[in-house]
């Protein structure tokens, strides 16, 4: 049961990080800072 929760949390973190990158690039198009 804990493994499923950890897997979901890791997937959500990846999705949130992608959303943050998209929002940052969309709201701040002048600053092209690619943080990998």
The first five atom37 places (N, CA, C, CB, O) and aatype in JSON, in Angstrom:
{
  "aatype": [20, 20, 20, 20, 20, 20, 20, 20, 20, 20, 20, 20, 20, 20, 20, 20, 20, 20, 20, 20, 20, 20, 20, 20, 20, 20, 20, 20, 20, 20, 20, 20, 20, 20, 20, 20],
  "atom_mask": [
    [1, 1, 1, 1, 1],
    [1, 1, 1, 1, 1],
    [1, 1, 1, 1, 1],
    [1, 1, 1, 1, 1],
    [1, 1, 1, 1, 1],
    [1, 1, 1, 1, 1],
    [1, 1, 1, 1, 1],
    [1, 1, 1, 1, 1],
    [1, 1, 1, 1, 1],
    [1, 1, 1, 1, 1],
    [1, 1, 1, 1, 1],
    [1, 1, 1, 1, 1],
    [1, 1, 1, 1, 1],
    [1, 1, 1, 1, 1],
    [1, 1, 1, 1, 1],
    [1, 1, 1, 1, 1],
    [1, 1, 1, 1, 1],
    [1, 1, 1, 1, 1],
    [1, 1, 1, 1, 1],
    [1, 1, 1, 1, 1],
    [1, 1, 1, 1, 1],
    [1, 1, 1, 1, 1],
    [1, 1, 1, 1, 1],
    [1, 1, 1, 1, 1],
    [1, 1, 1, 1, 1],
    [1, 1, 1, 1, 1],
    [1, 1, 1, 1, 1],
    [1, 1, 1, 1, 1],
    [1, 1, 1, 1, 1],
    [1, 1, 1, 1, 1],
    [1, 1, 1, 1, 1],
    [1, 1, 1, 1, 1],
    [1, 1, 1, 1, 1],
    [1, 1, 1, 1, 1],
    [1, 1, 1, 1, 1],
    [1, 1, 1, 1, 1]
  ],
  "atom_positions": [
    [[0.84, -1.21, 0.0], [0.0, 0.0, 0.0], [0.88, 1.25, 0.0], [-0.95, 0.01, 1.23], [0.6, 2.21, -0.73]],
    [[1.92, 1.25, 0.81], [2.81, 2.42, 0.87], [3.51, 2.64, -0.46], [3.84, 2.26, 2.0], [3.76, 3.77, -0.86]],
    [[3.85, 1.54, -1.16], [4.54, 1.68, -2.45], [3.67, 2.42, -3.45], [4.93, 0.31, -3.01], [4.17, 3.25, -4.21]],
    [[2.37, 2.14, -3.45], [1.46, 2.82, -4.38], [1.42, 4.32, -4.06], [0.02, 2.21, -4.3], [1.44, 5.15, -4.97]],
    [[1.37, 4.65, -2.78], [1.31, 6.06, -2.37], [2.59, 6.77, -2.79], [1.1, 6.19, -0.85], [2.55, 7.9, -3.29]],
    [[3.73, 6.12, -2.59], [5.01, 6.73, -2.95], [5.08, 6.93, -4.46], [6.2, 5.85, -2.47], [5.58, 7.95, -4.93]],
    [[4.58, 5.96, -5.21], [4.6, 6.07, -6.68], [3.74, 7.25, -7.13], [4.1, 4.76, -7.33], [4.14, 8.01, -8.0]],
    [[2.56, 7.39, -6.53], [1.66, 8.49, -6.89], [2.3, 9.83, -6.53], [0.29, 8.34, -6.17], [2.22, 10.79, -7.3]],
    [[2.94, 9.9, -5.37], [3.57, 11.15, -4.94], [4.69, 11.53, -5.91], [4.12, 11.03, -3.5], [4.82, 12.69, -6.28]],
    [[5.49, 10.55, -6.32], [6.59, 10.84, -7.24], [6.05, 11.32, -8.58], [7.48, 9.59, -7.44], [6.61, 12.25, -9.18]],
    [[4.98, 10.71, -9.07], [4.38, 11.14, -10.33], [3.81, 12.55, -10.19], [3.27, 10.14, -10.78], [3.96, 13.37, -11.1]],
    [[3.16, 12.83, -9.08], [2.59, 14.16, -8.87], [3.7, 15.21, -8.81], [1.75, 14.2, -7.58], [3.53, 16.32, -9.32]],
    [[4.84, 14.87, -8.2], [5.95, 15.82, -8.13], [6.46, 16.13, -9.53], [7.08, 15.27, -7.25], [6.78, 17.28, -9.83]],
    [[6.56, 15.11, -10.38], [7.02, 15.34, -11.75], [6.03, 16.21, -12.5], [7.22, 14.0, -12.49], [6.43, 17.12, -13.23]],
    [[4.74, 15.94, -12.33], [3.71, 16.74, -13.02], [3.75, 18.18, -12.52], [2.3, 16.12, -12.8], [3.67, 19.11, -13.32]],
    [[3.87, 18.36, -11.22], [3.9, 19.72, -10.66], [5.12, 20.48, -11.16], [3.89, 19.68, -9.11], [5.02, 21.66, -11.48]],
    [[6.27, 19.81, -11.22], [7.48, 20.48, -11.69], [7.32, 20.89, -13.15], [8.71, 19.57, -11.52], [7.76, 21.97, -13.55]],
    [[6.68, 20.03, -13.96], [6.47, 20.37, -15.37], [5.51, 21.55, -15.49], [5.92, 19.15, -16.14], [5.72, 22.44, -16.31]],
    [[4.45, 21.54, -14.67], [3.48, 22.65, -14.7], [4.16, 23.95, -14.28], [2.28, 22.35, -13.77], [3.91, 25.0, -14.88]],
    [[5.0, 23.9, -13.27], [5.7, 25.1, -12.81], [6.59, 25.64, -13.92], [6.54, 24.8, -11.54], [6.64, 26.85, -14.15]],
    [[7.3, 24.75, -14.62], [8.17, 25.19, -15.71], [7.34, 25.84, -16.81], [8.97, 24.01, -16.28], [7.73, 26.88, -17.36]],
    [[6.2, 25.23, -17.15], [5.35, 25.79, -18.2], [4.8, 27.16, -17.8], [4.2, 24.83, -18.52], [4.79, 28.09, -18.6]],
    [[4.35, 27.27, -16.55], [3.78, 28.55, -16.12], [4.86, 29.62, -16.06], [3.11, 28.41, -14.74], [4.62, 30.77, -16.42]],
    [[6.06, 29.25, -15.6], [7.15, 30.23, -15.52], [7.53, 30.72, -16.91], [8.38, 29.62, -14.81], [7.74, 31.92, -17.11]],
    [[7.61, 29.8, -17.88], [7.99, 30.21, -19.23], [6.86, 30.99, -19.9], [8.35, 28.98, -20.08], [7.11, 31.84, -20.75]],
    [[5.63, 30.71, -19.5], [4.5, 31.4, -20.15], [4.3, 32.8, -19.57], [3.2, 30.57, -19.98], [4.0, 33.74, -20.3]],
    [[4.46, 32.93, -18.24], [4.25, 34.24, -17.61], [5.5, 35.1, -17.69], [3.83, 34.06, -16.16], [5.41, 36.32, -17.55]],
    [[6.65, 34.49, -17.91], [7.89, 35.25, -18.0], [8.65, 34.85, -19.27], [8.78, 35.03, -16.74], [9.67, 34.17, -19.19]],
    [[8.14, 35.26, -20.43], [8.79, 34.87, -21.7], [10.09, 35.61, -21.94], [7.85, 35.12, -22.86], [10.93, 35.16, -22.72]],
    [[10.28, 36.75, -21.28], [11.51, 37.53, -21.5], [12.71, 36.84, -20.85], [11.34, 38.96, -20.93], [13.82, 36.91, -21.37]],
    [[12.49, 36.18, -19.73], [13.59, 35.52, -19.04], [13.62, 34.05, -19.43], [13.45, 35.67, -17.49], [12.81, 33.25, -18.96]],
    [[14.55, 33.7, -20.3], [14.65, 32.31, -20.76], [15.7, 31.58, -19.91], [15.03, 32.24, -22.28], [16.83, 31.36, -20.35]],
    [[15.3, 31.21, -18.7], [16.21, 30.5, -17.81], [15.79, 29.04, -17.76], [16.22, 31.14, -16.37], [14.71, 28.72, -17.25]],
    [[16.63, 28.16, -18.28], [16.29, 26.73, -18.3], [16.93, 26.04, -17.11], [16.75, 26.07, -19.64], [18.13, 25.75, -17.12]],
    [[16.14, 25.77, -16.1], [16.65, 25.1, -14.9], [16.36, 23.61, -15.02], [16.02, 25.7, -13.59], [15.2, 23.19, -14.95]],
    [[17.41, 22.83, -15.19], [17.23, 21.39, -15.34], [17.47, 20.72, -14.0], [18.2, 20.81, -16.42], [17.37, 19.5, -13.89]]
  ]
}
